[in-house]
Amino acid sequence: MPIDGPAQTPILDSLQNYLAEQVWPFHTPGHKLGKGAHSGLRQVMGAAALSLDLTVVPGIGDLFDKQGPVQQSQQQAAALYGADASYFLVNGTTCGIYAMILATVGPGEKIILPRNIHRSVMGGLILSGAIPVFVGAELDEQLQIAMNTTAEAYERAMELNPDAKAVLLINPTYYGVVGELERVVASAHQRDLMVLVDEAHGPHLHFSPLLPVQAISAGADLVVQSTHKILGSLSQSSILHCRRQRVSLCRLESMLQLVQSSSPNYLLLASLEAAVVQLMEGGAELIGKSVLLASQARERINRIDGLYCLGQDRVGRPGIAGFDPTKLVVTVSGLGIRGNDAAAWLRQQGKVQAELSDVNNVLFLITLADDEASIDQLVNALELLSCRYDGRKRPFAFSGLFLTQGPTSVGLSPREVVFGPRRRVSFDQSAGLVCAETVTSYPPGIPLLFPGEVITPAAIDYCRALLGQGLTILGPEDPTLKTVEVVA
């Protein structure tokens, strides 16, 4: 769908037109153009922003309208990204993942997906009643990072599960690692499987030839992107793109209404529109600058004693067909410290906040907001970190290999397990039992255990090690993991 004419802002225009009428509001939200908001909120947000926090009134339109300002803005986004249709999301990428799964697979139907999914995918499986067929990702033992899944692994799963309805991929992973996307899409379509892509960390890929291909350009059927993660929209705002050939738009739109708010925040919608317009007006220049700054930072970081920044040298290994250079994955194990300790030190002493940290690594995102000054601040902080720790104390090493292998399940769907009979047992004594909860380390939000998975000694040891490092466990009723719920 070609872009015809200059960029438009129909959502923002409709909000401003309403304010220009100077009508007295006797409708939601209750703060009424900010007049009833707490003084502290008014001071922080400002009167202008609060006045734009409006709801569905004539002229502004509804998120689910087939016509009107929102639909016009969504069509503009679809044209920009090369999709047949695009949908604004105000419940985050999570609701987009829910909608993709619900629109594609139903109770008892199979979907092939990688083991290192985000926990929101597990939520989609629970809602849909679908049965997951997991394929293992590749593990980089040195970095202790789950990479992507090979095309061979996907194709093997397709052959073994000819009754599968869909395939879900990650492009790229949280750490910026890309798999063989185009090959997997072609293999899936040859078998008449729908292709869904969690592209939460790739809304910028379309705007530089130095970045990996975006999923919608590679032929994927449904793709969800976290516009707020890398681009300029507000937190919780995302976009779902689709190709019409294999997708029922009526079913997809019904599922979106099921998982989205009926009272959307128009500030979020306006921010999505603004992000799209920003890319239309200068996306190539903005993202190109980000890539250049990140590449310069990577070179400088790799010259710092004890540090390593993942880069082109690892491309070509299993599960690494490419990578997004704007993700700076810095391995700190050479300094003799753990990633979460490094992140804490950088926050306190270097005045730098990382996106996430794990056992061996700290991740930094370079976006269109960065400039030479922010890169200097980051590199200088890492240099100070290197001077502080000399590497003589080696951190305890343990392996998350089990996270990259196809897990052992009992043939029940996650939904059947979650709504079935359960009992609580000691986590340390749970090996061999079937987990009935989702146990997740966040970030990055990859489930360590999921409903229907047989708990292994390796999983218990790994969870214990993460807790010992002070990392956050989300999902289970007992976040200390003294106990866990299992299938009764």
C-alpha positions as CSV (number, residue, x, y, z in Angstrom):
1,M,0.0,0.0,0.0
2,P,1.8,3.1,-1.2
3,I,1.9,6.3,0.9
4,D,-0.1,9.0,-0.9
5,G,0.6,12.5,0.0
6,P,2.1,14.1,3.1
7,A,1.9,12.7,6.6
8,Q,-1.4,13.2,8.4
9,T,-2.4,13.4,12.1
10,P,-6.2,12.7,12.1
11,I,-6.2,11.5,15.7
12,L,-4.4,14.5,17.1
13,D,-6.4,16.8,14.9
14,S,-9.7,15.4,16.2
15,L,-8.6,15.9,19.8
16,Q,-7.5,19.5,19.2
17,N,-10.7,20.2,17.2
18,Y,-12.8,19.1,20.2
19,L,-10.9,21.3,22.5
20,A,-11.2,24.3,20.1
21,E,-15.1,24.0,20.4
22,Q,-14.8,24.9,24.1
23,V,-17.7,22.7,25.1
24,W,-18.4,21.9,28.7
25,P,-17.5,18.2,29.3
26,F,-20.2,16.1,31.1
27,H,-18.5,12.8,30.1
28,T,-15.6,10.6,31.2
29,P,-12.8,10.8,32.2
30,G,-13.8,12.3,35.5
31,H,-11.0,14.8,35.7
32,K,-12.6,16.6,32.8
33,L,-9.7,18.1,30.8
34,G,-7.5,18.0,33.8
35,K,-9.5,20.3,36.0
36,G,-10.3,17.6,38.5
37,A,-6.8,16.1,38.6
38,H,-4.6,16.2,41.6
39,S,-2.3,19.2,41.6
40,G,0.8,17.0,41.7
41,L,-0.3,15.2,38.5
42,R,-1.2,18.5,36.8
43,Q,2.3,19.8,37.7
44,V,4.1,16.8,36.3
45,M,1.9,16.2,33.2
46,G,0.9,19.7,32.4
47,A,-2.5,21.1,31.5
48,A,-2.1,20.5,27.7
49,A,-1.4,16.8,28.1
50,L,-4.3,16.3,30.6
51,S,-6.7,18.1,28.3
52,L,-6.0,15.6,25.6
53,D,-6.9,12.7,27.8
54,L,-10.3,12.3,26.2
55,T,-12.7,9.5,25.5
56,V,-15.0,8.4,22.6
57,V,-17.2,11.5,21.8
58,P,-18.5,12.5,18.3
59,G,-15.7,13.6,16.0
60,I,-12.9,11.7,17.9
61,G,-13.9,8.3,16.8
62,D,-13.6,4.8,18.3
63,L,-10.6,2.5,18.3
64,F,-12.8,-0.2,16.6
65,D,-14.5,2.0,14.1
66,K,-14.3,1.0,10.4
67,Q,-13.9,4.7,9.5
68,G,-12.9,7.8,11.3
69,P,-9.6,9.3,12.6
70,V,-8.2,6.1,14.1
71,Q,-8.9,4.1,11.0
72,Q,-7.3,6.8,8.8
73,S,-4.2,6.8,11.0
74,Q,-3.9,3.0,11.0
75,Q,-4.1,3.0,7.2
76,Q,-1.2,5.4,7.2
77,A,0.8,3.1,9.4
78,A,0.1,0.1,7.2
79,A,1.3,2.0,4.2
80,L,4.5,3.0,5.9
81,Y,5.3,-0.6,7.0
82,G,4.1,-2.3,3.9
83,A,1.3,-4.2,5.6
84,D,-2.2,-4.8,4.3
85,A,-3.7,-3.7,7.6
86,S,-2.3,-2.3,10.8
87,Y,-4.0,-2.0,14.2
88,F,-3.1,0.4,17.1
89,L,-2.7,-1.4,20.4
90,V,-3.2,0.4,23.8
91,N,-2.8,-2.7,26.0
92,G,0.7,-3.3,24.9
93,T,2.3,-5.9,22.6
94,T,0.9,-8.4,25.1
95,C,-2.7,-7.9,23.8
96,G,-1.4,-8.1,20.2
97,I,0.2,-11.5,20.9
98,Y,-3.1,-12.6,22.5
99,A,-5.0,-11.5,19.5
100,M,-2.7,-13.2,17.0
101,I,-2.9,-16.5,18.8
102,L,-6.7,-16.3,19.4
103,A,-7.3,-15.4,15.7
104,T,-5.2,-18.4,14.5
105,V,-5.5,-21.4,16.8
106,G,-8.3,-22.7,19.0
107,P,-8.7,-25.4,21.7
108,G,-6.7,-28.5,21.0
109,E,-5.0,-27.1,17.9
110,K,-1.3,-27.1,17.7
111,I,1.1,-24.1,17.3
112,I,4.8,-24.5,16.8
113,L,6.9,-22.0,18.8
114,P,10.4,-21.5,20.3
115,R,11.1,-22.4,23.9
116,N,12.4,-18.9,24.7
117,I,9.0,-17.2,24.2
118,H,7.9,-14.2,26.2
119,R,5.5,-15.0,29.0
120,S,2.7,-13.1,27.1
121,V,2.7,-16.0,24.6
122,M,2.0,-18.4,27.4
123,G,-1.0,-16.2,28.3
124,G,-2.2,-16.4,24.7
125,L,-1.9,-20.2,24.9
126,I,-3.9,-20.3,28.1
127,L,-6.7,-18.1,26.7
128,S,-6.9,-20.0,23.4
129,G,-6.6,-23.6,24.7
130,A,-4.0,-24.3,21.9
131,I,-1.4,-27.0,22.4
132,P,2.2,-25.7,22.1
133,V,4.8,-27.7,20.2
134,F,8.1,-26.3,21.5
135,V,11.3,-26.2,19.5
136,G,14.6,-25.6,21.2
137,A,16.6,-22.5,20.7
138,E,20.4,-22.4,20.6
139,L,22.4,-21.5,23.7
140,D,25.6,-19.5,23.7
141,E,27.4,-21.2,26.6
142,Q,29.9,-18.4,27.0
143,L,27.4,-15.7,27.2
144,Q,24.6,-17.8,28.7
145,I,22.1,-16.3,26.3
146,A,19.4,-18.2,24.4
147,M,19.9,-17.3,20.7
148,N,17.3,-17.9,18.0
149,T,15.9,-21.2,16.7
150,T,17.4,-22.7,13.6
151,A,15.3,-23.2,10.4
152,E,16.1,-27.0,10.6
153,A,14.5,-27.2,14.1
154,Y,11.3,-25.5,12.9
155,E,11.1,-27.6,9.8
156,R,11.6,-30.8,11.8
157,A,8.7,-29.8,14.1
158,M,6.6,-29.1,11.0
159,E,7.3,-32.5,9.6
160,L,6.5,-34.2,13.0
161,N,3.3,-32.2,13.5
162,P,1.5,-32.1,10.1
163,D,-1.7,-31.2,11.9
164,A,-0.2,-27.9,13.3
165,K,-2.1,-24.7,12.4
166,A,0.6,-22.1,12.9
167,V,4.2,-21.2,13.6
168,L,5.3,-18.4,15.9
169,L,8.8,-16.8,15.6
170,I,10.8,-14.2,17.5
171,N,12.4,-11.5,15.3
172,P,14.7,-10.4,16.9
173,T,15.1,-11.7,20.4
174,Y,15.3,-9.4,23.3
175,Y,19.1,-9.5,22.9
176,G,18.8,-8.6,19.2
177,V,19.5,-12.0,17.7
178,V,17.8,-12.9,14.4
179,G,17.0,-16.3,13.0
180,E,16.4,-17.6,9.4
181,L,13.1,-15.7,9.2
182,E,12.5,-15.9,5.4
183,R,13.4,-19.6,5.1
184,V,11.0,-20.5,8.0
185,V,8.2,-18.3,6.5
186,A,8.6,-20.1,3.2
187,S,8.7,-23.5,4.7
188,A,5.6,-22.8,6.8
189,H,3.6,-21.4,3.9
190,Q,4.5,-24.4,1.8
191,R,2.6,-26.5,4.4
192,D,-0.2,-24.0,4.6
193,L,0.7,-22.9,8.2
194,M,0.1,-19.3,9.4
195,V,3.2,-17.4,10.5
196,L,3.0,-15.2,13.6
197,V,5.9,-13.1,14.6
198,D,6.7,-11.5,18.0
199,E,8.6,-8.5,16.7
200,A,8.3,-6.6,19.9
201,H,12.0,-5.5,19.7
202,G,12.0,-4.7,16.0
203,P,9.7,-1.8,15.1
204,H,12.7,0.1,13.7
205,L,14.0,-2.7,11.4
206,H,12.2,-1.4,8.3
207,F,14.1,1.9,8.2
208,S,17.7,1.0,7.6
209,P,19.4,-1.4,5.1
210,L,21.9,-2.1,7.8
211,L,19.3,-3.8,10.0
212,P,17.7,-7.3,9.5
213,V,14.6,-7.6,7.4
214,Q,11.3,-6.9,9.2
215,A,8.9,-9.8,9.4
216,I,6.0,-8.3,7.4
217,S,8.5,-7.8,4.5
218,A,9.6,-11.4,4.9
219,G,6.0,-12.6,4.2
220,A,4.8,-13.2,7.8
221,D,1.0,-13.2,8.2
222,L,0.7,-11.5,11.6
223,V,3.4,-9.3,13.3
224,V,3.2,-7.4,16.5
225,Q,5.7,-4.6,17.4
226,S,6.4,-2.7,20.5
227,T,6.5,0.8,19.0
228,H,7.2,2.3,22.5
229,K,10.3,0.1,23.1
230,I,12.6,1.6,20.4
231,L,10.6,4.4,18.7
232,G,8.9,7.5,20.0
233,S,5.4,6.5,21.2
234,L,4.3,6.3,24.8
235,S,4.7,3.2,27.0
236,Q,2.0,0.6,26.5
237,S,1.5,1.5,22.8
238,S,2.2,-1.0,20.1
239,I,1.1,-1.9,16.5
240,L,-0.2,-5.2,15.0
241,H,0.5,-5.6,11.3
242,C,-1.1,-8.2,9.0
243,R,-1.2,-9.6,5.5
244,R,-4.7,-10.5,4.3
245,Q,-4.0,-13.6,2.2
246,R,-4.3,-16.2,5.0
247,V,-5.8,-14.1,7.8
248,S,-9.5,-13.6,8.5
249,L,-9.7,-9.9,9.3
250,C,-13.1,-10.3,10.8
251,R,-11.9,-12.9,13.3
252,L,-8.7,-10.9,14.0
253,E,-10.7,-7.7,14.7
254,S,-13.1,-9.6,16.9
255,M,-10.2,-10.9,19.0
256,L,-8.7,-7.5,19.2
257,Q,-12.0,-6.2,20.7
258,L,-11.8,-9.0,23.1
259,V,-8.4,-8.2,24.5
260,Q,-8.3,-4.4,24.1
261,S,-9.9,-1.8,26.3
262,S,-13.3,-0.4,25.3
263,S,-12.1,2.9,26.7
264,P,-8.7,3.5,25.0
265,N,-6.3,6.2,26.1
266,Y,-6.2,8.7,23.2
267,L,-2.9,10.0,24.4
268,L,-1.5,6.6,23.6
269,L,-3.2,6.5,20.2
270,A,-2.0,10.0,19.4
271,S,1.6,9.0,20.4
272,L,1.4,6.0,18.0
273,E,0.3,8.3,15.2
274,A,3.1,10.8,16.0
275,A,5.7,8.0,16.0
276,V,4.4,6.9,12.5
277,V,4.6,10.4,11.2
278,Q,8.1,10.9,12.7
279,L,9.2,7.8,10.7
280,M,7.5,9.0,7.5
281,E,9.3,12.3,7.8
282,G,12.7,11.1,8.7
283,G,12.9,7.4,9.6
284,A,15.9,6.5,7.5
285,E,17.9,9.4,8.9
286,L,16.9,8.8,12.6
287,I,17.4,5.0,12.6
288,G,20.5,5.3,10.5
289,K,22.0,7.6,13.2
290,S,21.1,5.0,15.8
291,V,22.9,2.3,13.9
292,L,26.0,4.4,13.5
293,L,26.1,5.4,17.1
294,A,25.6,1.9,18.3
295,S,28.4,0.6,16.0
296,Q,30.8,3.2,17.3
297,A,29.9,2.3,20.9
298,R,30.4,-1.4,20.2
299,E,33.9,-0.7,18.9
300,R,34.8,1.3,22.0
301,I,33.3,-1.1,24.4
302,N,35.3,-4.0,22.9
303,R,38.5,-2.1,23.6
304,I,37.7,-2.0,27.4
305,D,39.5,-4.6,29.5
306,G,37.3,-7.4,30.6
307,L,34.3,-6.5,28.5
308,Y,32.8,-8.0,25.3
309,C,30.0,-6.7,23.2
310,L,28.1,-9.2,21.0
311,G,28.5,-8.4,17.4
312,Q,29.1,-9.6,13.8
313,D,31.8,-12.1,14.9
314,R,29.1,-14.4,16.2
315,V,26.9,-14.3,13.1
316,G,26.8,-17.6,11.3
317,R,26.8,-19.7,14.4
318,P,23.7,-21.9,15.0
319,G,20.7,-19.7,15.8
320,I,22.5,-16.5,14.8
321,A,21.6,-15.6,11.2
322,G,22.0,-11.9,12.0
323,F,21.7,-9.4,14.8
324,D,20.4,-5.9,15.5
325,P,23.4,-3.7,16.1
326,T,21.3,-1.2,18.1
327,K,21.2,-3.7,21.0
328,L,24.4,-3.5,23.0
329,V,24.8,-6.8,24.8
330,V,27.8,-6.3,27.1
331,T,29.3,-9.4,28.7
332,V,30.8,-8.6,32.1
333,S,31.9,-12.0,33.3
334,G,35.5,-11.1,32.4
335,L,35.5,-8.6,35.2
336,G,34.6,-11.3,37.7
337,I,31.2,-9.9,38.4
338,R,27.6,-10.8,37.5
339,G,25.4,-8.8,35.2
340,N,22.9,-7.7,37.8
341,D,25.8,-6.5,40.1
342,A,27.3,-4.6,37.1
343,A,23.9,-3.0,36.3
344,A,23.4,-1.9,40.0
345,W,26.9,-0.4,40.0
346,L,26.3,1.4,36.7
347,R,23.1,2.9,38.0
348,Q,24.6,4.1,41.3
349,Q,28.1,5.1,40.2
350,G,27.9,5.6,36.4
351,K,24.5,7.2,36.3
352,V,23.5,4.8,33.6
353,Q,20.3,2.6,33.6
354,A,20.5,-0.6,31.6
355,E,17.5,-2.2,29.9
356,L,18.1,-5.5,31.6
357,S,20.8,-7.6,33.2
358,D,21.3,-11.4,33.6
359,V,23.9,-13.6,35.0
360,N,26.7,-12.6,32.6
361,N,25.4,-9.7,30.6
362,V,24.0,-6.2,30.7
363,L,21.8,-4.9,27.8
364,F,21.7,-1.3,26.6
365,L,19.3,0.0,23.9
366,I,20.4,2.6,21.4
367,T,17.4,4.4,20.0
368,L,16.6,7.5,17.9
369,A,16.8,9.5,21.1
370,D,20.6,8.9,21.6
371,D,23.4,11.1,20.6
372,E,27.2,11.3,21.0
373,A,26.8,12.6,24.6
374,S,24.7,9.7,25.7
375,I,27.1,7.2,24.1
376,D,30.0,8.9,25.8
377,Q,28.2,8.6,29.1
378,L,27.6,4.9,28.6
379,V,31.2,4.1,27.5
380,N,32.8,6.2,30.2
381,A,30.6,4.4,32.8
382,L,31.7,1.0,31.5
383,E,35.4,2.1,31.6
384,L,34.9,3.1,35.2
385,L,33.3,-0.3,35.9
386,S,36.3,-2.0,34.3
387,C,38.7,-0.1,36.5
388,R,36.6,-1.0,39.6
389,Y,36.7,-4.7,39.0
390,D,39.8,-6.5,38.0
391,G,38.5,-10.0,37.1
392,R,40.4,-11.9,39.8
393,K,37.2,-13.1,41.4
394,R,35.5,-15.5,39.0
395,P,31.7,-15.6,39.2
396,F,29.9,-18.9,39.8
397,A,29.0,-20.5,36.5
398,F,25.8,-22.4,35.8
399,S,24.0,-23.3,32.7
400,G,20.5,-22.5,31.4
401,L,20.8,-25.2,28.7
402,F,17.4,-26.6,29.7
403,L,15.8,-23.3,28.6
404,T,16.9,-23.9,25.0
405,Q,15.7,-27.5,24.6
406,G,12.3,-28.7,23.8
407,P,10.6,-29.3,27.2
408,T,9.0,-32.5,28.3
409,S,5.2,-32.1,28.5
410,V,2.3,-34.4,29.3
411,G,0.1,-33.6,26.3
412,L,-2.2,-31.2,28.1
413,S,-2.8,-27.7,26.9
414,P,-1.6,-24.9,29.3
415,R,-5.3,-24.0,29.6
416,E,-6.3,-27.5,30.7
417,V,-3.6,-27.4,33.4
418,V,-4.3,-23.9,34.7
419,F,-8.0,-24.6,35.1
420,G,-7.6,-28.2,36.2
421,P,-7.0,-29.7,39.7
422,R,-3.7,-28.7,41.3
423,R,-1.8,-29.1,44.5
424,R,1.0,-27.3,46.2
425,V,4.3,-29.1,46.9
426,S,7.9,-28.2,48.0
427,F,9.7,-26.8,45.0
428,D,12.9,-28.6,45.9
429,Q,11.0,-31.9,45.9
430,S,9.1,-31.2,42.7
431,A,11.3,-32.9,40.1
432,G,9.3,-35.2,37.9
433,L,6.0,-33.5,38.7
434,V,4.0,-31.4,36.2
435,C,4.1,-27.7,36.8
436,A,0.8,-25.9,36.9
437,E,2.1,-22.3,37.1
438,T,4.1,-20.0,34.8
439,V,7.4,-19.3,36.5
440,T,9.3,-16.4,34.8
441,S,12.4,-14.4,35.4
442,Y,11.8,-10.8,34.5
443,P,13.3,-9.3,32.5
444,P,13.7,-10.8,29.9
445,G,10.3,-12.5,30.6
446,I,11.1,-15.9,29.3
447,P,9.2,-18.6,31.2
448,L,11.5,-20.9,33.2
449,L,8.6,-23.3,33.7
450,F,5.2,-23.3,32.1
451,P,1.9,-25.1,32.8
452,G,2.1,-28.7,31.6
453,E,5.9,-28.9,31.7
454,V,7.6,-31.6,33.6
455,I,9.9,-30.0,36.3
456,T,13.5,-31.2,36.0
457,P,16.3,-31.0,38.5
458,A,18.1,-28.6,36.1
459,A,15.1,-26.3,36.2
460,I,15.1,-26.3,40.0
461,D,18.8,-25.6,40.2
462,Y,18.6,-22.8,37.7
463,C,15.7,-21.1,39.5
464,R,17.5,-21.4,42.8
465,A,20.6,-19.8,41.2
466,L,18.6,-16.9,39.9
467,L,17.0,-16.3,43.2
468,G,20.4,-16.4,44.8
469,Q,21.4,-13.6,42.4
470,G,18.5,-11.4,43.5
471,L,16.7,-11.7,40.2
472,T,12.9,-11.3,40.2
473,I,10.6,-14.2,39.8
474,L,7.1,-13.5,38.5
475,G,4.1,-15.7,37.9
476,P,3.9,-18.3,40.7
477,E,1.7,-17.7,43.7
478,D,4.8,-18.2,45.9
479,P,7.5,-15.9,44.3
480,T,10.1,-17.2,46.7
481,L,9.7,-20.7,45.2
482,K,9.7,-22.4,48.5
483,T,6.6,-24.1,47.0
484,V,5.1,-24.6,43.6
485,E,1.7,-25.7,42.2
486,V,1.7,-28.9,40.2
487,V,-0.9,-31.0,38.5
488,A,-2.9,-33.0,41.0
